[in-house]
């Protein structure tokens, strides 16, 4: 299954890309729409900042587009496997799928995007704790 240290673990569960310890998002439930994309400023376990630079997550729009296409194709294929829908039924199924999955896709797109630039470090938490001790001396 997906374990800590696997990039897919961070992408699917929205965990810190560097240490995979905590969620990047303030609210765990992605369907609380007011806070769907509200992120913590940094990881409390390893100190990784999530907002790396202004506009960093603008690139996640491209990932979101690709995810939308993938989920639309999947909805189309599944609909045609189970019954023969008309063009309008197919359009409705794909539209409904996109509306229902939009919060999940938006979060996943951000997780995929940040994981493209920040890589897992199994010693990140230990390094951060040591740096915090050295700052207090």
DSSP file (Angstrom, degrees, kcal/mol; ACC not computed):
  #  RESIDUE AA STRUCTURE BP1 BP2  ACC     N-H-->O    O-->H-N    N-H-->O    O-->H-N    TCO  KAPPA ALPHA  PHI   PSI    X-CA   Y-CA   Z-CA
    1    1 A X              0   0    0      0, 0.0     2,-0.5     0, 0.0     0, 0.0   0.000 360.0 360.0 360.0-175.7    0.0    0.0    0.0
    2    2 A X        -     0   0    0      6,-0.1     2,-0.3     7,-0.1     3,-0.0  -0.653 360.0-178.7 -80.4 124.8    1.0    3.6    0.1
    3    3 A X    >   -     0   0    0     -2,-0.5     3,-2.1     1,-0.1     6,-0.3  -0.826  38.0 -81.8-121.4 160.6    3.6    4.3    2.9
    4    4 A X  T 3  S+     0   0    0     -2,-0.3     3,-0.1     1,-0.3    16,-0.1  -0.347 117.6  40.9 -56.0 136.7    5.4    7.3    4.2
    5    5 A X  T 3  S+     0   0    0      1,-0.4     2,-0.5   116,-0.0    -1,-0.3   0.148  89.4 108.4 104.1 -17.9    8.4    7.9    1.9
    6    6 A X    X>  -     0   0    0     -3,-2.1     4,-1.3     1,-0.1     3,-0.9  -0.808  69.2-139.1 -93.7 130.7    6.5    7.2   -1.2
    7    7 A X  H 3> S+     0   0    0     -2,-0.5     4,-2.2     1,-0.3     5,-0.1   0.832 103.4  58.8 -59.6 -32.7    5.7   10.3   -3.4
    8    8 A X  H 3> S+     0   0    0      1,-0.2     4,-2.9     2,-0.2     5,-0.3   0.838  98.9  59.4 -65.7 -31.6    2.2    9.0   -4.1
    9    9 A X  H <> S+     0   0    0     -3,-0.9     4,-2.0    -6,-0.3     6,-0.4   0.939 108.7  43.3 -59.8 -47.9    1.5    8.9   -0.3
   10   10 A X  H  X>S+     0   0    0     -4,-1.3     4,-1.1     1,-0.2     5,-1.0   0.903 115.9  48.7 -64.6 -41.8    2.2   12.7   -0.2
   11   11 A X  H  <5S+     0   0    0     -4,-2.2    -2,-0.2     1,-0.2   100,-0.2   0.933 116.1  40.0 -66.5 -47.1    0.2   13.4   -3.3
   12   12 A X  H  <5S+     0   0    0     -4,-2.9    -1,-0.2     1,-0.2    -2,-0.2   0.844 124.6  36.1 -74.1 -33.7   -2.9   11.4   -2.4
   13   13 A X  H  <5S-     0   0    0     -4,-2.0    -1,-0.2    -5,-0.3    -2,-0.2   0.422 103.3-121.6-103.1   1.3   -3.1   12.4    1.3
   14   14 A X  T  <5 +     0   0    0     -4,-1.1    10,-3.1    -3,-0.2    11,-0.4   0.833  54.7 160.3  66.4  33.4   -1.9   16.0    1.0
   15   15 A X  B   < -A   23   0A   0     -5,-1.0     8,-0.2    -6,-0.4    -1,-0.2  -0.418  53.6 -76.1 -85.4 162.4    1.1   15.4    3.3
   16   16 A X     >  -     0   0    0      6,-2.3     4,-1.7     1,-0.2    -1,-0.1  -0.352  40.2-140.2 -54.4 129.1    4.2   17.6    3.6
   17   17 A X  T  4 S+     0   0    0      1,-0.2    -1,-0.2     2,-0.2    -7,-0.1   0.742  95.9  48.3 -69.8 -20.9    6.3   16.7    0.6
   18   18 A X  T  4 S+     0   0    0    102,-0.2   103,-3.1    -8,-0.1   106,-0.3   0.898 132.4   6.7 -87.7 -42.6    9.6   16.8    2.6
   19   19 A X  T  4 S-     0   0    0    101,-0.2    -2,-0.2     3,-0.1   106,-0.1   0.599  79.1-139.9-117.0 -15.6    8.8   14.8    5.7
   20   20 A X     <  +     0   0    0     -4,-1.7    -3,-0.1     2,-0.1     3,-0.1   0.736  68.4 116.9  60.2  25.6    5.3   13.3    5.0
   21   21 A X        +     0   0    0      1,-0.1     2,-0.3   -17,-0.0    -1,-0.1   0.918  67.9  21.1 -89.4 -49.5    4.4   13.9    8.6
   22   22 A X  S    S-     0   0    0      1,-0.0    -6,-2.3     2,-0.0    -1,-0.1  -0.791  83.1 -92.8-125.0 164.4    1.5   16.4    8.6
   23   23 A X  B     -A   15   0A   0     -2,-0.3    -8,-0.3    -8,-0.2    -9,-0.1  -0.448  20.6-143.6 -72.3 142.8   -1.2   17.6    6.3
   24   24 A X  S    S+     0   0    0    -10,-3.1    16,-2.8    -2,-0.1     2,-0.3   0.707  80.8  78.4 -74.8 -19.6   -0.4   20.7    4.2
   25   25 A X  B    S-B   39   0B   0    -11,-0.4    14,-0.3    14,-0.3    -2,-0.1  -0.673  73.7-141.6-100.5 145.5   -4.0   21.8    4.6
   26   26 A X  S    S+     0   0    0     12,-2.3     2,-0.5    -2,-0.3    13,-0.1   0.919  95.0  45.7 -66.1 -45.2   -5.6   23.5    7.6
   27   27 A X        -     0   0    0     11,-0.5    -1,-0.1     8,-0.5     5,-0.1  -0.878  69.0-157.0-104.4 127.3   -8.9   21.5    7.2
   28   28 A X  S    S+     0   0    0     -2,-0.5     2,-0.7     1,-0.1    -1,-0.1   0.833  77.8  78.9 -72.1 -31.1   -8.6   17.8    6.5
   29   29 A X    >   -     0   0    0      1,-0.2     3,-1.3     2,-0.1     6,-0.1  -0.689  64.0-164.4 -82.2 113.3  -12.1   17.6    4.9
   30   30 A X  T 3  S+     0   0    0     -2,-0.7    -1,-0.2     1,-0.3     6,-0.1   0.610  82.5  68.8 -74.5 -10.1  -11.7   18.9    1.4
   31   31 A X  T 3   +     0   0    0      1,-0.1     2,-1.4     4,-0.1    -1,-0.3   0.364  67.8  96.5 -93.4   6.1  -15.5   19.3    1.0
   32   32 A X    X   -     0   0    0     -3,-1.3     3,-2.0     1,-0.2     4,-0.3  -0.775  67.0-165.3 -86.2  90.5  -15.6   22.2    3.5
   33   33 A X  G >  S+     0   0    0     -2,-1.4     3,-0.7     1,-0.3     4,-0.3   0.707  75.6  63.0 -60.8 -27.6  -15.6   24.5    0.6
   34   34 A X  G 3  S+     0   0    0      1,-0.2    -1,-0.3     2,-0.1     3,-0.1   0.787 119.6  26.1 -67.5 -25.2  -14.7   27.7    2.5
   35   35 A X  G X  S+     0   0    0     -3,-2.0     3,-0.9    -6,-0.1    -8,-0.5   0.148  83.7 118.6-123.5  18.3  -11.4   26.2    3.6
   36   36 A X  T <  S+     0   0    0     -3,-0.7    -2,-0.1    -4,-0.3    -3,-0.1   0.902  90.0  26.3 -54.4 -46.6  -10.7   23.7    0.8
   37   37 A X  T 3  S+     0   0    0     -4,-0.3     2,-0.5    -3,-0.1    -1,-0.3   0.287  87.3 125.2-104.0  10.1   -7.4   25.3   -0.4
   38   38 A X    <   -     0   0    0     -3,-0.9   -12,-2.3   -11,-0.0   -11,-0.5  -0.596  44.0-168.5 -73.9 118.7   -6.4   27.0    2.9
   39   39 A X  B     -B   25   0B   0     -2,-0.5   -14,-0.3   -14,-0.3     2,-0.1  -0.753  24.9-108.2-110.7 153.6   -2.9   25.8    3.6
   40   40 A X        -     0   0    0    -16,-2.8    10,-0.2    -2,-0.3     3,-0.1  -0.411  30.0-124.6 -66.6 154.8   -0.6   25.9    6.6
   41   41 A X  S    S-     0   0    0      1,-0.2     9,-2.1     9,-0.1    10,-0.7   0.899  84.1 -10.9 -71.1 -40.0    2.3   28.3    6.2
   42   42 A X  B    S-C   49   0C   0      7,-0.3     2,-0.4     8,-0.1     7,-0.2  -0.973  79.9 -86.9-153.5 166.1    4.9   25.7    6.9
   43   43 A X     >  -     0   0    0      5,-2.3     4,-1.6    -2,-0.3   -19,-0.1  -0.616  26.1-152.2 -76.6 129.8    5.2   22.2    8.2
   44   44 A X  T  4 S+     0   0    0     -2,-0.4    -1,-0.1     1,-0.2     0, 0.0   0.665  93.5  52.3 -77.5 -14.8    5.5   22.1   12.0
   45   45 A X  T  4 S+     0   0    0      3,-0.1    -1,-0.2     1,-0.0    84,-0.2   0.883 130.4   7.4 -86.3 -42.4    7.6   18.8   11.8
   46   46 A X  T  4 S-     0   0    0      2,-0.1    -2,-0.2    82,-0.1    -1,-0.0   0.491  92.7-119.0-122.1  -7.1   10.3   19.8    9.4
   47   47 A X     <  +     0   0    0     -4,-1.6     2,-0.3     1,-0.3    -3,-0.1   0.532  52.7 160.1  82.1   5.8    9.9   23.5    8.8
   48   48 A X        -     0   0    0     -6,-0.1    -5,-2.3     1,-0.1     2,-0.3  -0.458  37.0-134.4 -65.2 123.5    9.2   23.2    5.0
   49   49 A X  B     -C   42   0C   0     -2,-0.3    -7,-0.3    -7,-0.2     3,-0.2  -0.625  11.9-160.8 -77.1 136.9    7.4   26.3    3.7
   50   50 A X  S    S+     0   0    0     -9,-2.1     2,-1.5    -2,-0.3     3,-0.2   0.830  83.7  61.7 -88.6 -35.5    4.5   25.5    1.5
   51   51 A X        +     0   0    0    -10,-0.7    -1,-0.2     1,-0.2     3,-0.1  -0.674  68.2 174.9 -90.4  83.8    4.2   28.9   -0.2
   52   52 A X        -     0   0    0     -2,-1.5     2,-0.3     1,-0.2    -1,-0.2   0.865  63.9 -14.1 -63.7 -40.6    7.6   28.7   -1.7
   53   53 A X  S >  S-     0   0    0     -3,-0.2     3,-2.0     0, 0.0     4,-0.2  -0.969  91.3 -70.7-154.6 162.3    7.2   31.9   -3.7
   54   54 A X  T 3  S+     0   0    0     -2,-0.3    -2,-0.0     1,-0.3    -3,-0.0  -0.358 121.3  10.8 -59.4 132.6    4.4   34.3   -4.7
   55   55 A X  T >  S+     0   0    0     -2,-0.1     3,-1.7     3,-0.0     4,-0.4   0.620  84.2 139.8  76.3  13.1    2.2   32.6   -7.3
   56   56 A X  G X   +     0   0    0     -3,-2.0     3,-1.0     1,-0.3     4,-0.2   0.899  69.3  50.4 -56.1 -43.6    3.9   29.2   -6.8
   57   57 A X  G >  S+     0   0    0      1,-0.2     3,-1.0    -4,-0.2     4,-0.3   0.411  82.0  92.2 -82.1   4.8    0.7   27.2   -7.0
   58   58 A X  G X  S+     0   0    0     -3,-1.7     3,-1.5     1,-0.2     4,-0.3   0.858  81.8  59.7 -61.2 -33.2   -0.4   28.9  -10.3
   59   59 A X  G X> S+     0   0    0     -3,-1.0     3,-1.1    -4,-0.4     4,-0.9   0.714  87.0  74.5 -67.2 -20.3    1.3   26.0  -12.1
   60   60 A X  H <> S+     0   0    0     -3,-1.0     4,-2.7     1,-0.2    -1,-0.3   0.690  80.1  73.9 -66.7 -16.7   -1.0   23.6  -10.3
   61   61 A X  H <> S+     0   0    0     -3,-1.5     4,-2.2    -4,-0.3    -1,-0.2   0.884  94.6  50.7 -62.6 -37.0   -3.7   24.8  -12.7
   62   62 A X  H <> S+     0   0    0     -3,-1.1     4,-1.9    -4,-0.3    -1,-0.2   0.893 111.1  47.5 -67.7 -39.0   -2.1   22.8  -15.5
   63   63 A X  H  X S+     0   0    0     -4,-0.9     4,-2.5     2,-0.2    -2,-0.2   0.905 110.5  52.8 -66.3 -41.2   -2.0   19.7  -13.3
   64   64 A X  H  X S+     0   0    0     -4,-2.7     4,-2.5     1,-0.2    -2,-0.2   0.886 106.9  52.6 -61.7 -39.6   -5.6   20.3  -12.4
   65   65 A X  H  X S+     0   0    0     -4,-2.2     4,-2.2     2,-0.2    -1,-0.2   0.930 110.1  47.6 -61.3 -45.7   -6.5   20.5  -16.1
   66   66 A X  H  X S+     0   0    0     -4,-1.9     4,-2.4     1,-0.2    -2,-0.2   0.894 112.1  49.8 -64.0 -40.4   -4.8   17.1  -16.7
   67   67 A X  H  X S+     0   0    0     -4,-2.5     4,-2.8     2,-0.2     5,-0.2   0.903 109.0  53.0 -63.8 -40.4   -6.6   15.6  -13.7
   68   68 A X  H  X S+     0   0    0     -4,-2.5     4,-2.2     1,-0.2    -2,-0.2   0.910 109.9  47.4 -61.2 -43.0   -9.9   16.9  -15.0
   69   69 A X  H  X S+     0   0    0     -4,-2.2     4,-2.6     2,-0.2     5,-0.2   0.927 112.4  50.2 -63.1 -44.7   -9.3   15.3  -18.4
   70   70 A X  H  X S+     0   0    0     -4,-2.4     4,-2.2     1,-0.2    -2,-0.2   0.922 113.3  44.4 -61.5 -45.4   -8.3   12.0  -16.7
   71   71 A X  H  X S+     0   0    0     -4,-2.8     4,-2.4     2,-0.2    -1,-0.2   0.853 112.5  52.9 -69.3 -33.5  -11.4   11.9  -14.5
   72   72 A X  H  X S+     0   0    0     -4,-2.2     4,-2.4    -5,-0.2    -2,-0.2   0.921 110.6  46.7 -65.9 -44.0  -13.6   12.9  -17.5
   73   73 A X  H  X S+     0   0    0     -4,-2.6     4,-2.7     2,-0.2     5,-0.2   0.911 112.2  51.0 -64.1 -41.5  -12.3   10.1  -19.6
   74   74 A X  H  X S+     0   0    0     -4,-2.2     4,-2.7    -5,-0.2     5,-0.2   0.913 110.6  48.5 -62.3 -42.5  -12.7    7.7  -16.7
   75   75 A X  H  X S+     0   0    0     -4,-2.4     4,-2.4     2,-0.2    -2,-0.2   0.904 112.2  49.8 -63.5 -41.2  -16.3    8.8  -16.2
   76   76 A X  H  X S+     0   0    0     -4,-2.4     4,-2.1     2,-0.2    -2,-0.2   0.932 112.9  45.6 -62.2 -47.2  -17.0    8.4  -19.9
   77   77 A X  H  X S+     0   0    0     -4,-2.7     4,-1.5     2,-0.2    -2,-0.2   0.929 114.4  47.6 -64.8 -45.8  -15.5    4.9  -20.1
   78   78 A X  H  X S+     0   0    0     -4,-2.7     4,-1.8     1,-0.2     5,-0.2   0.902 110.9  51.6 -63.5 -40.6  -17.3    3.7  -16.9
   79   79 A X  H  X S+     0   0    0     -4,-2.4     4,-1.9     1,-0.2    -1,-0.2   0.908 112.0  46.5 -62.4 -40.9  -20.6    5.1  -18.2
   80   80 A X  H  < S+     0   0    0     -4,-2.1    -1,-0.2     1,-0.2    -2,-0.2   0.721 108.9  55.8 -76.5 -20.3  -20.2    3.3  -21.5
   81   81 A X  H  < S+     0   0    0     -4,-1.5    -1,-0.2    -5,-0.2    -2,-0.2   0.879 115.1  36.6 -74.2 -38.2  -19.2    0.1  -19.8
   82   82 A X  H  < S-     0   0    0     -4,-1.8     2,-0.3     1,-0.2    -2,-0.2   0.764 132.1 -10.9 -91.1 -27.2  -22.4   -0.1  -17.6
   83   83 A X     <  -     0   0    0     -4,-1.9     2,-1.0    -5,-0.2    -1,-0.2  -0.968  69.6-101.1-160.2 170.8  -25.0    1.3  -20.1
   84   84 A X        -     0   0    0     -2,-0.3    -4,-0.1    -3,-0.1     2,-0.1  -0.791  44.6-166.4-102.9  93.0  -25.2    3.0  -23.4
   85   85 A X        -     0   0    0     -2,-1.0     2,-0.1    -6,-0.1    -2,-0.0  -0.393  18.9-117.5 -79.1 155.7  -25.9    6.7  -22.6
   86   86 A X     >  -     0   0    0     -2,-0.1     4,-2.5     1,-0.1     5,-0.2  -0.280  38.7 -96.7 -75.4 174.4  -27.0    9.3  -25.0
   87   87 A X  H  > S+     0   0    0      1,-0.2     4,-2.4     2,-0.2     5,-0.1   0.910 127.0  48.0 -60.3 -42.1  -24.8   12.3  -25.8
   88   88 A X  H  > S+     0   0    0      2,-0.2     4,-2.3     1,-0.2    -1,-0.2   0.868 110.7  50.3 -70.4 -35.7  -26.6   14.4  -23.3
   89   89 A X  H  > S+     0   0    0      2,-0.2     4,-2.6     1,-0.2    -1,-0.2   0.908 111.0  49.8 -65.9 -40.7  -26.5   11.7  -20.6
   90   90 A X  H  X S+     0   0    0     -4,-2.5     4,-2.5     2,-0.2     5,-0.2   0.931 110.4  50.0 -62.1 -45.5  -22.8   11.4  -21.2
   91   91 A X  H  X S+     0   0    0     -4,-2.4     4,-2.4     1,-0.2    -2,-0.2   0.911 112.1  48.5 -58.4 -43.7  -22.4   15.2  -20.9
   92   92 A X  H  X S+     0   0    0     -4,-2.3     4,-2.7     2,-0.2     5,-0.2   0.897 110.6  50.2 -64.2 -42.3  -24.4   15.1  -17.6
   93   93 A X  H  X S+     0   0    0     -4,-2.6     4,-2.4     2,-0.2    -2,-0.2   0.927 113.3  45.2 -63.5 -45.2  -22.3   12.3  -16.2
   94   94 A X  H  X S+     0   0    0     -4,-2.5     4,-2.4     2,-0.2    -2,-0.2   0.914 114.1  49.2 -66.2 -42.0  -19.0   14.0  -16.9
   95   95 A X  H  X S+     0   0    0     -4,-2.4     4,-2.3    -5,-0.2    -2,-0.2   0.928 112.5  47.6 -62.4 -45.8  -20.3   17.3  -15.6
   96   96 A X  H  X S+     0   0    0     -4,-2.7     4,-2.6     1,-0.2     5,-0.2   0.908 111.0  51.7 -61.9 -42.8  -21.5   15.7  -12.4
   97   97 A X  H  X S+     0   0    0     -4,-2.4     4,-2.3    -5,-0.2    -1,-0.2   0.925 110.9  47.9 -59.3 -45.2  -18.2   13.9  -12.0
   98   98 A X  H  X S+     0   0    0     -4,-2.4     4,-1.0     1,-0.2    -2,-0.2   0.899 112.8  47.9 -64.8 -40.9  -16.3   17.1  -12.4
   99   99 A X  H  < S+     0   0    0     -4,-2.3     4,-0.4     1,-0.2     3,-0.4   0.925 114.6  45.5 -65.9 -44.3  -18.4   19.0   -9.9
  100  100 A X  H  < S+     0   0    0     -4,-2.6     3,-0.3     1,-0.2     4,-0.3   0.885 119.8  39.5 -67.9 -38.9  -18.3   16.3   -7.3
  101  101 A X  H  X S+     0   0    0     -4,-2.3     4,-2.8    -5,-0.2     5,-0.2   0.488  86.0  99.9 -91.7  -2.7  -14.5   15.7   -7.6
  102  102 A X  H  X S+     0   0    0     -4,-1.0     4,-2.5    -3,-0.4     5,-0.2   0.891  81.9  48.8 -55.2 -47.6  -13.4   19.4   -8.0
  103  103 A X  H  > S+     0   0    0     -4,-0.4     4,-1.9    -3,-0.3    -1,-0.2   0.916 114.7  46.4 -60.3 -40.0  -12.3   19.9   -4.3
  104  104 A X  H  > S+     0   0    0     -4,-0.3     4,-2.6     1,-0.2    -2,-0.2   0.911 112.9  49.3 -66.1 -41.9  -10.3   16.7   -4.4
  105  105 A X  H  X S+     0   0    0     -4,-2.8     4,-2.6     2,-0.2    -2,-0.2   0.883 108.6  53.1 -65.9 -38.3   -8.7   17.5   -7.7
  106  106 A X  H  X S+     0   0    0     -4,-2.5     4,-1.7    -5,-0.2    -1,-0.2   0.923 113.6  42.5 -63.7 -44.2   -7.8   21.0   -6.6
  107  107 A X  H  X S+     0   0    0     -4,-1.9     4,-2.5    -5,-0.2    -2,-0.2   0.924 114.6  50.0 -67.1 -44.1   -6.0   19.7   -3.6
  108  108 A X  H  X S+     0   0    0     -4,-2.6     4,-2.9     1,-0.2     5,-0.2   0.884 107.6  54.7 -63.6 -37.5   -4.4   16.8   -5.5
  109  109 A X  H  X S+     0   0    0     -4,-2.6     4,-2.5     2,-0.2    -1,-0.2   0.915 109.9  46.6 -62.1 -42.5   -3.1   19.2   -8.2
  110  110 A X  H  X S+     0   0    0     -4,-1.7     4,-2.6     2,-0.2     5,-0.2   0.910 112.8  49.9 -65.0 -41.4   -1.4   21.4   -5.5
  111  111 A X  H  X S+     0   0    0     -4,-2.5     4,-1.9     1,-0.2    -2,-0.2   0.915 112.5  46.5 -64.3 -42.6    0.1   18.3   -3.9
  112  112 A X  H  X S+     0   0    0     -4,-2.9     4,-0.9     2,-0.2    -1,-0.2   0.925 112.6  51.4 -63.6 -43.8    1.4   17.0   -7.2
  113  113 A X  H >< S+     0   0    0     -4,-2.5     3,-0.8     1,-0.2     4,-0.5   0.931 111.8  43.9 -61.9 -48.0    2.8   20.4   -8.1
  114  114 A X  H >X S+     0   0    0     -4,-2.6     4,-2.4     1,-0.2     3,-1.1   0.847 109.0  58.5 -69.0 -31.3    4.7   20.9   -4.8
  115  115 A X  H 3< S+     0   0    0     -4,-1.9    -1,-0.2     1,-0.3    -2,-0.2   0.687  96.3  63.7 -70.7 -16.4    6.0   17.3   -5.0
  116  116 A X  T << S+     0   0    0     -4,-0.9    -1,-0.3    -3,-0.8    -2,-0.2   0.736 117.1  27.1 -74.2 -21.3    7.6   18.1   -8.3
  117  117 A X  T <4 S+     0   0    0     -3,-1.1     2,-0.5    -4,-0.5    -2,-0.2   0.674 118.0  55.1-114.6 -25.5    9.8   20.6   -6.7
  118  118 A X  S  < S-     0   0    0     -4,-2.4     2,-0.3   -70,-0.0    -1,-0.2  -0.959  72.2-157.4-116.1 126.7   10.2   19.4   -3.0
  119  119 A X        -     0   0    0     -2,-0.5    -3,-0.1    -3,-0.1     2,-0.1  -0.730  25.0 -92.9-109.9 154.1   11.5   15.9   -2.5
  120  120 A X        -     0   0    0     -2,-0.3     2,-0.4  -115,-0.1  -101,-0.2  -0.327  34.5-173.4 -63.7 136.5   11.2   13.5    0.5
  121  121 A X    >   -     0   0    0   -103,-3.1     3,-1.9     1,-0.1     4,-0.3  -0.947  14.7-158.4-133.0 111.1   14.0   13.5    3.0
  122  122 A X  T 3  S+     0   0    0     -2,-0.4     3,-0.2     1,-0.3     4,-0.2   0.719  95.7  48.1 -64.9 -18.9   13.7   10.8    5.7
  123  123 A X  T 3> S+     0   0    0      1,-0.2     4,-2.6     2,-0.1    -1,-0.3   0.266  79.6 105.2-101.0  10.5   16.0   12.9    8.0
  124  124 A X  H <> S+     0   0    0     -3,-1.9     4,-2.3  -106,-0.3     5,-0.2   0.887  79.4  48.4 -61.5 -42.1   14.1   16.2    7.5
  125  125 A X  H  > S+     0   0    0     -4,-0.3     4,-2.4    -3,-0.2    -1,-0.2   0.929 113.5  47.2 -65.9 -44.4   12.4   16.1   10.9
  126  126 A X  H  > S+     0   0    0     -4,-0.2     4,-2.3     2,-0.2    -2,-0.2   0.913 112.5  49.6 -63.4 -43.6   15.7   15.3   12.7
  127  127 A X  H  X S+     0   0    0     -4,-2.6     4,-2.3     1,-0.2    -1,-0.2   0.903 111.4  49.7 -61.8 -41.6   17.6   18.1   10.8
  128  128 A X  H  X S+     0   0    0     -4,-2.3     4,-2.1    -5,-0.2    -2,-0.2   0.918 110.5  49.2 -65.3 -43.4   14.9   20.6   11.7
  129  129 A X  H  X S+     0   0    0     -4,-2.4     4,-2.1     1,-0.2    -1,-0.2   0.901 111.9  49.2 -63.0 -40.5   14.9   19.7   15.4
  130  130 A X  H  X S+     0   0    0     -4,-2.3     4,-2.3     1,-0.2    -1,-0.2   0.899 110.5  50.1 -65.4 -40.0   18.7   20.0   15.5
  131  131 A X  H  X S+     0   0    0     -4,-2.3     4,-1.5     1,-0.2    -1,-0.2   0.861 109.9  51.3 -67.3 -33.7   18.6   23.4   13.7
  132  132 A X  H  X S+     0   0    0     -4,-2.1     4,-1.0     2,-0.2    -2,-0.2   0.891 109.8  49.6 -69.0 -38.7   16.0   24.6   16.2
  133  133 A X  H >< S+     0   0    0     -4,-2.1     3,-0.5     1,-0.2     4,-0.5   0.913 110.6  50.2 -63.5 -41.9   18.2   23.5   19.1
  134  134 A X  H >< S+     0   0    0     -4,-2.3     3,-0.6     1,-0.2    -1,-0.2   0.818 106.2  56.0 -68.1 -29.5   21.2   25.3   17.6
  135  135 A X  H 3< S+     0   0    0     -4,-1.5    -1,-0.2     1,-0.2    -2,-0.2   0.773 106.1  51.3 -71.6 -25.0   19.2   28.5   17.2
  136  136 A X  T <<        0   0    0     -4,-1.0    -1,-0.2    -3,-0.5    -2,-0.2   0.491 360.0 360.0 -91.5  -3.6   18.3   28.5   20.9
  137  137 A X    <         0   0    0     -3,-0.6    -1,-0.2    -4,-0.5    -2,-0.1   0.470 360.0 360.0 -83.2 360.0   21.9   28.2   22.1
